[in-house]
Amino acid sequence: MQAREALAADRAGSAFFPFLRRLVGEAGAKQDLTDALAGAGVTLTDATRQTAVRLQQIFAELLGCAQKAGVVRNDVDGEDVQAIVVAAVTGERRRADRARPGRLADLVLDGLRP
């Protein structure tokens, strides 16, 4: 489920962790693409930056809804969660446990639960 769909359907509480897991799962491929583009001298456009800002806004809204639903700790903010997602992505890339994909990310993301 996409973040906008979750917000529109008022299911942000139940969609928060699946959304983060999806972000972590897709981040590896996206980082490889980003690294390749940067290596080729490609820079981000204003449209890309605007999309990133909008994603951060949606993400913050989803986080707030999840906190209101009681599924995420109240003492974290969007920047904390973004840093935790980066840690989960880094852990998954470093561990690369094909027998148990997503396991390390789940361990990291569990720190967000109340």
N, C-alpha and C positions, 0 to 999 in steps of 0.2 A: 504494500500500500504506500502510496506517495504521501508526503507530509501534508500537502494541500487537501487531499482526499480525507485524511484522518481528521484534519481540523474542520472541514466542512461537515463531516459525518458526526462530529463531536465524539470521536473515539481516540482522542489524542493520548489518553492514559494507557490504553491497551496497545496503541501503535508505536509508542515511544521507543521501546527496546528493539522491536523488529526493525524500525527505521534506522536505528543506530547500527544494528548488525548488518543491514544492507549497505549502509555507508562504508562500514569497515570492509565488507566483502568486495565492494566495487572500487575501493580506494587504491588497491594495488595496481590494477590495470590503468586507472586514471593517472596515478603518479608516474607510471612508466611512460605514458603518453606525454605528460607534462615535462618530464625530464628530457625526453627525446626532442620535443619542440624547443625547449630552452637550449639544448645542445646545438640545435640548428639555427639558433639566433632569433627565434620567433618570440615576440613579446605579447603580453596580454593587451587586448583592446579595451576601450571604454565599455563596450557592450558586455564583455566578459566580466569586467569589474562590477558593473551594475547587477548582473545576474548573481554574482557572489554576494553582494550586499543584500539582495532580495532573499537569497537562500538563508542568510544569517537571520533575517527578520522572521522568516517562516520557522526556522529552527528555534528561535527564542520563544515564539508563540507556542510551538509544540511543547517545549520544555515547561513553560508556565502552566499549560493545561495538564501535563503529566504530574507536575507538582501538586496542583489543585486536586487531582484524582488520587494523590497519596502514593504514587508508584515511584516517585523520585524524591530524593532528599531535598529538603527546603533550603539547605545551606550551600547550595551550588548555584552558579549562574551559567549563562550560555558560554562564556569564555572557559570556565572550568570544564564544562562538558566537551567543548571542542578540543581542549588539551587532552582530555581522557580518551577521546576518539582517536587522536593522533597517537597516543600511547598504545591503544589497542591495535591500530594499523601497524605501528612499528613492531610490536610484539608478534603479530601474525607474520609479518615479512621475515622477521629474524628467526622465528621458530619453524615456520613452514612445515607444520605437522600434517601431512596429507591424510594420515589415518584418522585424525581428529580435527578437521578444519573448523575454525571458529572457536575452538576451546579456549585459547588464551584470551581472545577478545571478550568472550563471555566472562572470564575471571576478572578482567579489568573493569568491564561495564557493571559487574555486580556491585562494585564500590559506590555506584550511584543510588542503589536501593536504600530505602529507609531502614 
